[in-house]
Amino acid sequence: SAGQTGNIIFFSSALADHNIAGMINRSSTFIAFSLGLLVVGLFHKYVKGYYWRVFCLFPILAICLIVGFLPRSVPNYYIVPAIAFGLAIQNASFSKIEGMGYNNAFTTGNLKKSVVAWSAFFFGEDKSQHTAAVNYMLLVISFGVGAIVSAILQKFLVLKTI
């Protein structure tokens, strides 16, 4: 839902295989993701004040609440675009920490930025990289803690853990 790279790859594969259903399935996800990004622009324009990002949390909260209580029989091709829409809003709304870009849906880039900053701090003796190194490291740790909490909750809530 949050990673459109895979959806574009699978869309391209479906296109090459003349798989119309696969093309529709994948394109609906990256179209929904794109629409979510556009909604962030609307929120930013029309919701005045410092806390406009808070309003951007409501769509993903509502989507997750609804999806969590859908029966297992609902096909993923209905669910995934809705989640992609909400995650796009979340991802675009919360994209900086202390002025530095980060990603809240993935952690690969945050890990890379942490290690690069620590390397510059220790080996390049660039003391200005300390804040970036710590912030990105804390993001990676927080992501891991969130995954642990989710794994524990899944034992009790199963699919409702979303």
N, C-alpha and C positions, 0 to 999 in steps of 0.2 A: 504493500500500500504506500509506503513512504519512499521506496526506492524505485524510481522510474527507469533506471538503467535496465533492470531486468525486464520490465514491461516492454520497453522499446526493442530489446533483443528478441523477446518472444513474439512481439508483433511482427518484426521483420522475418522471423522464421515462419510464422503463420502465413505471411504474405508470399514468401517464396514457395510454400507448400500449397498455396491457393486454399487455405483453411479460413473461410469467411468467419465462422464462429469464433475461432481463435483470435482473428484480427479485431472483431467487435469486442470481445472480452478484454483484450489488452488495451485497445484504444480507449475504451470507456474509462479505464483507470487513469491513464495519463491525461485525458480530457477533464475528468473530475479533479485531478490534482491541479491542473492549470486553472480551472475555475476557482478552486480554493485560494490560489495565489492572487487571483483578481479580487476576491472578496476582501483580502487583507488590505488592498488598496482602498476599497470602499470604507472599511472600518477606520482606517487611518485618516481618511478625508472627513468622514461625517461624525465620528465619535471624538469629540473634543476633549482635551485634557491629557494629563500625563499618563493616566491609567488606561488608555485605549486598548492596550494589549490584553487586559483582563477580559474584555468583551470577546476577544478572539478565542478564549478558552471554551466559551459556551457551546459552539458547534461540535467540537470533538467530545465534550462531556455528554451532550445529548445523543450523539451518534453512538458512543460506547455504551451508554445506558440502554438504548434501544437494541443494539446488536447483542448485548449480553443476555437479553431476555428473548431473543428470537429462537424458534425451535431449530434443531439441527437440520431439519429438512429444507430450510431456506438455502438455496444455492449460493455459493461464494460470489458468483458474478453479479449478484445484487448487493452483497455486503462490501466487497473490496473497494469498489468505486466510492462508496459513502465514506469509508475509513480514509481513503486516499484524499478525499476532499477535506476532511477534518484535519488530517495530519499536515496537509499543505498549509492550512491556516495557522496551525500551531508552529510549524517549522519556520514559516516566513515571519511570524510575529515575534518570535523569540529567537533571534539569530545573532545576537551580540551579547557579550558579557564584558563589562568594563571597556567597551569600545572595540573588543576583539571578536571577530566572527567565529561562530561555532555552530555545530549541528546538534539538535536535541533529539533527533530520531535515529541517528547512527552515532557510533563512537569511533570509527576508524580514523576519521580526520582529526578528531580531538586527541586521540592517542598519538597520532603523527605529530601534531603541533606541540604536544607536551614534550615528547622526546626531542624534537628539534630545538625547542626552547631550552630544555635542560642541557642539551649538548652545547648550545651557544653560551649558556650561563657558566658551565663548568670548563669546557675546553676552549671556548672562544673568549672566556673571561668577560662576557658581556653581561654585566650585572643588571641591566635593564630588562633582561629576559626572565628574571626570577618570577615576577608577577604572572606573566603568561604561562610559565611552566607550572606553577602552582594551580592557577585557575583551570587549565586544561587537564591536569592530573586529577583535580577534584571532580571535574565533569565526568571523566572516565570512571572514577571510583563510584560516583553517584549513579551512573548508568548501571554498573555492576550490582550495586546494592538494590536498585530497582528491579533488576532481573532476578535476584535472589528472592526478594519479596514476592514478585509475581509467581515464581516457581513454587513457593510455599503456599500461596493463596490458591494456586491451581489444584492442589491436593484436596482442597475443601470446596471450592467454588466451580471447578472444572471450567467449562466454556464461559461462564459468567465472569471470569477473572478479567476479561477485557476492561 
